Amino acid sequence: MDGQTAEKLRGFLRELTPRARAMLLAELERGGDAVPGSDIIIRELRAAAQPFEALPAPPTVPAPEPVPAVPAAALSDLDSYAARMFFTSIEPFFVDDAPEQVHHGRIARAAAGPIWEWICRDLVPEDAKAYADNVTKLLAAGQATNAFAERVVQAIDKALAGIAGDDKARRKLAHQIGTPRALDDVRYLATVLKSRDVLAVLAGKIPPKIRNLTDEHIVSVIGFLDSTAGRQREVYLMSLVLVLGRLLAPWQLIRLAIKAADSDFPNRIAETPYAPAVTIVLAELERLVRGLDANLRRGQAMEQPNLLKDIHDAARGLRTEIDLSVDSPWSRSLAAIRSQLAVALRPEIESAPGRVRRMLRVRAPKDIVPGSMLDASDVAETEALLGFVGVCRSYANELAINEMTMRAFSEVQNYLETQSEILLDGLRAAGQGDRVYRQSQFDAAVRFCGKIFSPDYAETLTKAATVALASDRKAAAAAKVAAAKA
């Protein structure tokens, strides 16, 4: 391999996403027939992986992996190595969501498999077979997927042109592709492939991970796009999605639109080619809410507390950085999302007081099975629910759940304040048959108080109970001794 080819190969590898590099490295290290230049490829991949391994993990599920509405079909799940390598340049434009959901500028990851099958079966079967047979050699030669990508683009353009004005042909083609948004998916795939060179340059100009989208980043991106994209609105859209994937707080993408418009008024922003940034962020926020709703239905919402924070931060960012006080499509979309969130959270939040009362209700000794106790998993779930309600309380105002959250929290708080003392009195008076059950109730009350009040409050309650019970035992022992002497 000559120096020029090797440098081309290094450039290509540096443009791949971290996930794509990891997949390629795994394939090459797995063994098999020797590939020309494989030593250079492996060395470059390992060197490139180190800085990404040192980066801190982002605080959220984004998706995807924040909790997708459908199981994420990662590129490594595709049937062939050729498919995985073909889609590496598309990776930033995938979203982990149900294929029927609309994400401006993004394709559902689950659509990758059906699209690849269509390419190989119907679109360019001979080219696809030749590509699959030679992809490793092409990659080693620095040619990667360019020639095959061009062939796919040409074939997609031809297929779409052939169905213009023919509804029957449109339905047939959509059925062949097999995804809910079939024609839109393949049209956008072709658009991304056509612009991959411009996108690769932009990708090299921005950091792999951006904690805070500063004015410096914004000026750099806007300057590049305004000088490169011209009137090609699709390039602006794809570039915005590319930047979105680098942001640890995706909602910050709207700052590009605000800067470009030099205004926070929706009408002014909508006039710029950066307006899709707001639509993209709203769709991402809606995806997070759907993910949270799915978790709530599965009883897993408490396992990802950061998801609610991400939703809160995005909603607050939209409301504080853009003037949504006047009626606009964006303000209506945000209002609908907040309403959807409130509907999803209501059953969990409003169930908290009832669950606490059911578990801590004082029972007569005759109703208690000797030696029985509260179910440990039920206690743990209720404790987690109270912690979740506490998190909701912190974000209640922004998420439009203030009234229901404050009411539920106040009910639990008042109940625990009075019931803890009653439970302690019951424990002090307990006999052999009901002592274990009453102890489990008091222990549960202590754990709940730790969530509703504070760990210090729970610790003080425990110490008070220990002192009271010790005093009762001493008094009982003294009475017993006095009785014996008498």
N, C-alpha and C positions, 0 to 999 in steps of 0.2 A: 504494500500500500504506500503510494507516494505521499510526500508531505502535504500537498494541496488537498488530496482526498481525505487524509487523516484529519486535517483541520476542518473540512466540511463536516465530517462525522462528529467531531467534538462539538461543533456549533449546533448540529441537530440535537445531540444528546442534551446539551444545556437548555434547549428550548422546551424539552419535554417536561411535563408536570412531575412532581415527586412520585406520585402514584404510578405513572407510566414508567419512570426510571426503575422503580422497585420491581414492577412486573417483568420488565426486560431483563434485569439482572438475575431474577429468580429463574427465568427460562434458560439463560446462558449458563448459569451455575449448575442447572439440573443435568447438564451433560448432553451426550449425543454426538452427532457428527461434528467435526471441527469446522468452525466458521472462520473464513479469512478475516483477520483483524480482530478476532474475538478478545485477544489479550488487551488491546487498546480499549475496546468497548467496555469490558469489565472494569478496567482500571479507572476509566473516566466516570463510570456509573458509581463506583464505590467512593470516589473522591467527591462527586456531586452530592452523594447522600449524606455526608457528614454534617454539613451546615444545617440541613433540614432536620436532622435528628436532634440537633442542639436547640432547636426552636421550642419554646413552651407550647404545650397543646392549647388549642383555642378553647374558650370557656363554654361553647355550646356545640348540640346536638345539631347542624345546619344540615343541621341538615345534614347534610342528611344525616349528620346522622342524628340530628336531633330527633327522631321518632317518625319515620315516613308513614304515609297513609297506606302504602303497599311495601312489601319487602324489597329492599334495594337490590337490584341486579348489578353488582359490581362488574367492571370490565373483566376481571379475572374469572367471572362465571360464564363468560361467552365460550362457545364450544371450541373455538379454534384460536391458535396463536395469531393467525392472520387477521382475524376479526379484532382481537385485542390491539394489535399494532395499528390497524386502520383507524380505530376510534381514539387513539391517544391524543391527536390534535383536537378532538371534539370534547375531550374530558371536561374542560372548564365550562362547557355549555350544557352539561347534563344536570338535571335536578332530580333528587330523590322524592318523587311524588307520584300519585296516580297518573297514568298516561292521559286520561281525559281532562285533567286540570290544565288550565291555560297559564303558562308562564312566558311573558313577553321576552323573546330572545333566548329561550331555553327549551331543551327537549327532555322529556322524561327518560331517565336512565333505563327504565324497563322497556323502552321502545327500541333500544339498541339491538337486541336479539332479533326481533321480527324484521327490522330494517336490513340487517346483514343477510338474513335468509332470503329476503326479496332481491337484494343485490346479486347474490350468488345464483339464485334460481331463475329469476326473470329478467333482471336488468342487464347485467353483463356477465353471463355465466362463464364464458370462455376466458375473459380477462380475469375474473375472480379466481378461477382455477389456476391460471398461470401465476397470479399474484401469490396465492396461498402456497404454491410449490416453491416459489423463489423469494419469499419475503425476507428470510434471514440473510440470504446472499445480497439482496438489494440494500438491506439496512447496513450490512458490513461495508458495502461499497459507497455508502454515503448518499444513496439515492432515496432511501426510506420509502415512503408511500406516494411520492409526488406524481409519478406517471399514472399509477392506478387511480389516484384521487382525481386527476384530470379526466380520465376516462369515465369515471362515475359521474362527475359533474356534467359532462357533455350528454351522457345518457339520460340523466335526470331531467335536464333542460329539454331534451328531445321528447321524453315521455310526457312531461307537463304540457309542452306545446301541442302534442298530439291529441290531448283531451279537451283543448279549449273549445268551449261552446257545446260540448257533447256530454250531457249529464250521465248517460249510460256508460260511456267510457270512463268518466270520472269515478263512478261507483265501482266499476270493475277494477280500476287501478288501486283505489283505496282498499278494496277487499284483498287484493294481492299483497299489499304492503302489510295490512293486518293490525294497524294500531288505531286507536280511537281518533287521532288527529293526523291521519296518514299523510295526506297531501301537504299539509302545513309542515309536518316533520321533515319530509324529504326535501321540500323546497328550502327550508332553513338549513338543512344539512349541506345542500349544494352551495348556499350563500356563504356559510362558514368556510367551506373548503376553498372557495374562490378567493377569500380574503385572508387565507392563513399566513401569507408572507407579511402583510401589514400587521396582523395580530401578533405574529412572532416578534416583530420589532417592538411593539408596544409592551409585550410581556417582558422583554429585556430591560425596559426602562423603569419598571415599577418593582418594588421589593416583593419577595415571595409572600410575606405576611405583613400586613399594615395594621398596627394597633390603633392608630388614630390618623384619619385622613386629613392631613394638614394642608395649609395653603400652598406649601411647596409642592406636594404631590399633585394637588388640583391644578395648579398652573402648568406643571409639566405635562399632565395628561391632556388638558384642554389645548395647550399649544401644539402638541403633536397631532391631535385629531383635527384641529382646525386647519393645519397645514397639509394634512394627508388625505382626510376623508372627502373634503370638498362638499359636494351636495349628496353624497352617498349616505343616506340616513341609516342604511343597514350597517355600515361600518361603525357609526356612532353606537348603535344598539349593541352590536357584538362587543365593542370595546368596553361599554358599560358593564356587560356581563362578566367580561374578563377581569375588570377591576373588582367587581363584587366578590369574586372568588378569592381575592387576596385580602379582603377586609375581615378582621376578627369581629367587628361590629358592622354587619352588612348594611344596616340602615343608613350609615354615614355616606352611602353612595349619593344620597339626595344633595349633598353639599356640592357636587359637581354641577348639578342643574341650577342650584341657587347662585353659584359663582358665575356660571355662564350667562344667566339672566341678569346678574347684578341686582337681584330683587328676590324677596321671599313671597311675592304675590303669585298665586297659581296661574293667572292669565299671562303674566310675563314669562314665567317658566315654560308654559305650554308652547310658547312661540319659538323656543330654541330646540335644536336637535338633541339636547340633553334631557328633554322632558321625559323620555321613557325611564329615566332613573327612578322617578317617583312611582311609576306603575310597577316597575320591577320590585321595588321595596315593599309596596303594598301586597303584591302577590306572595312575596317571601314571608311577610307577616301573617298572611292568611294561611300559608302552608304550616307555619309554626302553631297556629291556633288549631288547625285540623289535627296536627300531631298530638297536641296536648289533649284534645277531645278524645282521640283514639286511646291515649294512655289512661285517661279517666275511665273510659268504658272497660278497659282491661284491668283496672285497679292498680295501675303502675305509675300514676302521676307523681307520687311521692319519691319515686326512684330518680327523678331528674328535676330537682328543684331549680336548676339554672335555666330550664326552658321557660318557666314563667318570668324570670328576670329578663331574658332576651326579648320576650314579647312586650314586657313593660318598657324596656329601653327603646325598642323600635317605635312603639306607639308614642312615647314621650318625644323621641327625636322628630317624628313627623309633625307633632303638634307644636313643638317649640321652635323648630327651624323653618317651617313653612307656615304662612298665615292661612290657616284653614277655618278662620272664623266666618268667612263668607261661604255661601253655597257654591259648590263646585263638584265635578265628578270625583275628585280625590277626597274631598271632605265627606262625601256620601259613602265612599268605599270604606274609609276609616271608621265611620260611625257604624256601618254594617258589620265590620270585623269585630269591633268592641262589643256590639250586641251579641254576636255569635259566641264570643268568649264568655260573656255573662251567662248565657244560656247553658254553656258547657259546664261552667263552674258551679252554678246554683245548686244542683243536687248534692254535690260533695260538701259544699260549705254549710248548707242548711241541715245536713244529716249529722253534723258534729255534735250539737247539744243533745240530740236524742240518743246517740251512741254512748255518750258519757253518762247520761242519766240511767240508761239501761244497765250499764255495768256497775255503777256505784250505788244503785238503789238499795236501801237497807231492807233486808229480808228478816222475817221472823225465824227463830231457830228451827221451828218445825218444817220450814220450807227449804232448809239447807241439808243436803246429803252429807253425812259425816265424812270428813276428809276431803271433800270436794274443794275446788278452787277455780278462779277465773281462767279461761283459756288463754294461754300465753300468746298465741298468735293473734287472738282478738285484741288483747291489750296492746301488742306492738303495732297493729294496724291503726288502732284508735290514736295511739300516741303519734304515729306518723301523720295521720289526718290532722291532728291539732297543730302539728308543726307546719303543715301545708296551709292551714287556715291562717296561721301567723304570718306566713310569707305573703298570702293574698292580702292580708291586712296592710302590710307594708306598701303594697303596690295598688291598693284598692281604688284610690282616686283616679289614677291614670287609666285603669282598666274598666272603669264604670261599674265597679262592684262594691262601691263604698257602703251603701246602705245594708245590703245583705250580709256583708262580711262583719261590719261593726255589730250588727244585731246578733249574729251567731257567736262571735267572740265574747260579747258582753254576757250572753246567756251562760256560756260555759264558765266564764270567770266568776260570775255571781254564784253559780251552783257549787263550784269547787270551794269557794270561800266559806260557805256554810256547811257543805257536806263533809269536808275534811275533818272538822271537829266532831261531827256526828259519827263518822266512821271510827274515829279514835275512841270515842266513848263506847261504841259497840265492841271494839276490840278489847278494851279494858274489862268489859263485862262478859266476854265470851267464855263459853264452856268448852269442854273437850270436843264436842261434836261440831261446833261451828267456828272454832278458833282459826283453823287453816283457811277457811273461805274468807273470813273477815280480815285476816292478815293480807290475803291476796288483793282484796278490795282496797285496803289502805295503801298497799304498795303501788297499786295502779293509780290511785289518786295522787300519790307523790310524783309519779312519772308524768302524769298529766299537768300537774302544777309546774313542773319544770319547763314544760312547753308553753304554758299560758302565761305564767308569771316570770320565773327565771330559775336557773339551776340553784342559785343561792337560796331562793324561797323554798325550793323543794328540800334542800339540805337542812334548813332551819326546821321545817316541818318534821323531818325524820328525827332530828335531835330532840325536839320537843316530845315526840312519841316515845323515844327511847327513855327519856327522863321520867315521863309519866308512868310508863309500864314498870320501870324499875322501882319507882316509889310505891306503886300498887303491890308489887311483889314483896317489898320490905314490910309494908303495912300488913299484908296477909300473913307473912311469916311471924311478925310480932304478935298478931292476934292469935296465931296458932300456938305460940309459946305461952302466951298468957292463959289461953284456955287449958293448956296442959298443966300449968302450975296450979290453976284453980281446981 
